[in-house]
Each structure stands twice: as structure tokens, then as C-alpha cells.
Amino acid sequence: MSKQLHDISYSVLDLAPVVVGSTPAQAFQNSLDLAQHVERWGYTRYWLAEHHNMTGIASSATSVVIGHIAGGTSTIRVGSGGIMLPNHAPLMIAEQFGTLESLYPGRIDLGLGRAPGSDQATARALRRSLDNNGEDFPQLLEELRAYLNPPIPPESMPVRAVPGEGLNIPIWLLGSSGFSAQLAGILGLPFAFASHFSPRYTVPALDLYRKSFQPSEVLDEPYAMVGVNVIAADTETEARRLSTSMQQQFLNLIRNRPGQLRPPVDDMDEIWTEYERQAVMEQLGSSIVGSPEVVQAKLQAFLEKTQADEFMINAQIYDHGARLRSFEIVSQVFKG
């Protein structure tokens, strides 16, 4: 029998959006309010993403924001979706997430990516050089895992992560192509695919992950989570209008003019060219927009296509009340 929505977990990916006319401070208040609501609505985890030099995304200091969200909630898992490991010394990440796990035991996830989460100039500002292009991600990951779970008696380690050492902090690999999919499979780690902006490679990456999977002390069998944009409203018309904020965000990225999340508009054809429309739609190809009935049908179809074990829902919606309502509708869809 095929999987049904009520059979799988559902979670939240939050970019802590800074909307036009607002501030990062307000974005953090909105994120905490959303986290408190989705905790009551049955969501499994709440992840924040590392991005830099983007005026519309406030979660650049990701571990700090995770602490803010975890401190204002009580049961939902909170984590990174993800930390871009090449931007950081593995010891620093071990210590930061060791601190979070010590403060909020049993609730912290560490999702890791290998992209810069920024442009080249910002990557240089973060890393002080561009020698690291992500190819050494497996070595950085190995170093990080050794700090958390030393392979030798800890006392003989020349450098130790305190706090961090010996703590059970689940590590996930994140990706938008096959590299992390295969690595996650070989290492027997859970894998999260960024279908919300790379829909074309979703099924191939998931297939590669499952074919590459080797059981480990972490997992006996593959566990795949898929990110998906879902914008739900009580009517189809309203959902489609709300989705124009997300479309404008991706359009501005294509134009190399990232900015704050803009209000919805009535007609995107007044803003983009046909070429730009096609480019945006290609990146947003797996997005689900509509009324509760439409969202339920499309999520079920996406589940049958991906056979995911968990969906992570992203919703770039300008109005905070409408964003809350979208996540509430999605929770009702999953509960059946």
C-alpha cells in the first residue's frame, strides 16, 4: 500500500523573512510566534537556514536564532537547514551545537550543507579566502563528527569540543544535487533534499541516496526528507496571490537584486518577462499553491513521486497572519 500523508512527519523550514517595511527584529518575533503555533499543530521540527548578505533573510547567525526558537518552545525539535560547514571551523560548530544540545537536550538537529549560502565576495569575507570550494566537505564532516563522538579515548584527543563531546546530536546532510545524497548514503546518515528550489534533481538525488545507503550506527535504512514550498489559503485565488511574494523573491535573485520579501501583487505579468517567468517556474516547479483540497491532492501526489519519509514545508508569505494560516491548513491536511 502506498504511503499516505498521515503516515509521514511534517516539519518547517524558516528563512526568517524580513518583509518590506520591517526589520530583522520583527522577523525573529514572527519566527518565534510561528514556531509556537506549529508546535501545537503537530510539526516535528523547525529548521533555520544559513544565508549571508541577504537583506530579506535574517537567519545568518543560525545557531543564535536556533537558541531563540528553542528557548521559546518546549517540545518541537529545532535545528539548522542548514549550517554551511565550509564557512566554519568544525570545532566551532561542535561547540555551538554542543551548547544548544546542553541547553535544550534531545531537541537539537544539525543539518549540514556544503554550499556557501552567499555570493563569492561574501564567501571571501566569511572564509578569508576562496581556496575552499566545498570539495573538502567530507573531511570537514569527518572532523566535526570526531569532535562529537571521539573515535579514541577523549583524554588522548589534542583538541576537544566542550560542550559537544559525547552528546547525541543528529547530523543530517542537505543537498540540491547528487554529491551530498551519495555521501549521506555511504555514511548511513539521514538526507534532506532541497526540492523547494531544485525540483528537477529531486527524484534522481533520492534514488542515488537510497542506492548508496549503507546501514550505520545511526540508521538501519534510508531516511529521506524533502523540502517543498507550500502556500495554502482558504481559497485558490488567495493562495495564488500570496504566492506572488515568493515569485518576486526568486525573480529578484535571477536579476541579481536580492532584497526584502515584497507584498503580493495581482499580476506578475506586469513585472517579469516571459524568459524570467520560465526561469522562476523552473526553480519553483515543485511548489504547491492552492486551497486545502488542492494542497492535499498535490502533496499526496508529491509523496507518491518521492516516497519521502518526511516533508519540510517552506512558505515565503508576506503577511504573517496569512503565513500562520497556511501552516495551519498544511497541518490539517497531514492529519487527514
ChimeraX attribute file (.defattr): number of C-alpha atoms within 10 A of each C-alpha:
attribute: neighborCount
match mode: 1-to-1
recipient: residues
	/A:1	3
	/A:2	8
	/A:3	13
	/A:4	15
	/A:5	23
	/A:6	14
	/A:7	12
	/A:8	16
	/A:9	18
	/A:10	24
	/A:11	26
	/A:12	25
	/A:13	23
	/A:14	23
	/A:15	23
	/A:16	24
	/A:17	26
	/A:18	25
	/A:19	24
	/A:20	14
	/A:21	9
	/A:22	13
	/A:23	15
	/A:24	17
	/A:25	12
	/A:26	15
	/A:27	21
	/A:28	19
	/A:29	14
	/A:30	19
	/A:31	22
	/A:32	21
	/A:33	16
	/A:34	20
	/A:35	25
	/A:36	18
	/A:37	16
	/A:38	21
	/A:39	19
	/A:40	13
	/A:41	16
	/A:42	18
	/A:43	24
	/A:44	18
	/A:45	23
	/A:46	28
	/A:47	27
	/A:48	27
	/A:49	28
	/A:50	24
	/A:51	22
	/A:52	19
	/A:53	16
	/A:54	18
	/A:55	17
	/A:56	24
	/A:57	23
	/A:58	27
	/A:59	25
	/A:60	19
	/A:61	14
	/A:62	22
	/A:63	23
	/A:64	13
	/A:65	23
	/A:66	25
	/A:67	20
	/A:68	16
	/A:69	26
	/A:70	23
	/A:71	14
	/A:72	12
	/A:73	18
	/A:74	12
	/A:75	16
	/A:76	22
	/A:77	22
	/A:78	30
	/A:79	30
	/A:80	29
	/A:81	28
	/A:82	27
	/A:83	28
	/A:84	23
	/A:85	22
	/A:86	23
	/A:87	22
	/A:88	13
	/A:89	13
	/A:90	21
	/A:91	20
	/A:92	13
	/A:93	20
	/A:94	26
	/A:95	20
	/A:96	19
	/A:97	25
	/A:98	25
	/A:99	19
	/A:100	26
	/A:101	21
	/A:102	15
	/A:103	14
	/A:104	18
	/A:105	14
	/A:106	17
	/A:107	19
	/A:108	28
	/A:109	24
	/A:110	20
	/A:111	23
	/A:112	25
	/A:113	26
	/A:114	24
	/A:115	20
	/A:116	23
	/A:117	20
	/A:118	16
	/A:119	12
	/A:120	12
	/A:121	12
	/A:122	14
	/A:123	21
	/A:124	16
	/A:125	11
	/A:126	16
	/A:127	15
	/A:128	12
	/A:129	12
	/A:130	13
	/A:131	9
	/A:132	15
	/A:133	14
	/A:134	18
	/A:135	13
	/A:136	12
	/A:137	20
	/A:138	13
	/A:139	12
	/A:140	19
	/A:141	18
	/A:142	11
	/A:143	17
	/A:144	21
	/A:145	18
	/A:146	21
	/A:147	26
	/A:148	24
	/A:149	18
	/A:150	18
	/A:151	10
	/A:152	9
	/A:153	8
	/A:154	16
	/A:155	9
	/A:156	9
	/A:157	13
	/A:158	6
	/A:159	10
	/A:160	18
	/A:161	24
	/A:162	15
	/A:163	18
	/A:164	24
	/A:165	19
	/A:166	15
	/A:167	18
	/A:168	15
	/A:169	23
	/A:170	15
	/A:171	20
	/A:172	23
	/A:173	25
	/A:174	28
	/A:175	24
	/A:176	21
	/A:177	20
	/A:178	18
	/A:179	15
	/A:180	25
	/A:181	29
	/A:182	23
	/A:183	19
	/A:184	28
	/A:185	25
	/A:186	17
	/A:187	17
	/A:188	23
	/A:189	27
	/A:190	23
	/A:191	27
	/A:192	31
	/A:193	29
	/A:194	20
	/A:195	26
	/A:196	23
	/A:197	22
	/A:198	19
	/A:199	20
	/A:200	16
	/A:201	15
	/A:202	23
	/A:203	16
	/A:204	14
	/A:205	23
	/A:206	27
	/A:207	15
	/A:208	19
	/A:209	27
	/A:210	21
	/A:211	14
	/A:212	17
	/A:213	24
	/A:214	17
	/A:215	14
	/A:216	13
	/A:217	8
	/A:218	12
	/A:219	14
	/A:220	12
	/A:221	15
	/A:222	21
	/A:223	21
	/A:224	22
	/A:225	25
	/A:226	25
	/A:227	28
	/A:228	27
	/A:229	24
	/A:230	26
	/A:231	31
	/A:232	32
	/A:233	25
	/A:234	15
	/A:235	13
	/A:236	17
	/A:237	12
	/A:238	17
	/A:239	22
	/A:240	20
	/A:241	20
	/A:242	28
	/A:243	25
	/A:244	21
	/A:245	24
	/A:246	22
	/A:247	22
	/A:248	23
	/A:249	20
	/A:250	23
	/A:251	20
	/A:252	18
	/A:253	13
	/A:254	13
	/A:255	10
	/A:256	9
	/A:257	12
	/A:258	18
	/A:259	18
	/A:260	23
	/A:261	26
	/A:262	21
	/A:263	18
	/A:264	20
	/A:265	16
	/A:266	10
	/A:267	10
	/A:268	15
	/A:269	10
	/A:270	8
	/A:271	12
	/A:272	16
	/A:273	11
	/A:274	10
	/A:275	9
	/A:276	16
	/A:277	16
	/A:278	13
	/A:279	15
	/A:280	22
	/A:281	16
	/A:282	14
	/A:283	17
	/A:284	21
	/A:285	18
	/A:286	22
	/A:287	23
	/A:288	24
	/A:289	24
	/A:290	24
	/A:291	20
	/A:292	21
	/A:293	14
	/A:294	15
	/A:295	22
	/A:296	21
	/A:297	14
	/A:298	18
	/A:299	22
	/A:300	19
	/A:301	14
	/A:302	19
	/A:303	20
	/A:304	14
	/A:305	11
	/A:306	17
	/A:307	19
	/A:308	22
	/A:309	18
	/A:310	20
	/A:311	25
	/A:312	27
	/A:313	22
	/A:314	20
	/A:315	27
	/A:316	25
	/A:317	27
	/A:318	22
	/A:319	15
	/A:320	16
	/A:321	11
	/A:322	18
	/A:323	19
	/A:324	19
	/A:325	15
	/A:326	24
	/A:327	25
	/A:328	19
	/A:329	21
	/A:330	23
	/A:331	19
	/A:332	14
	/A:333	18
	/A:334	19
	/A:335	15
	/A:336	10
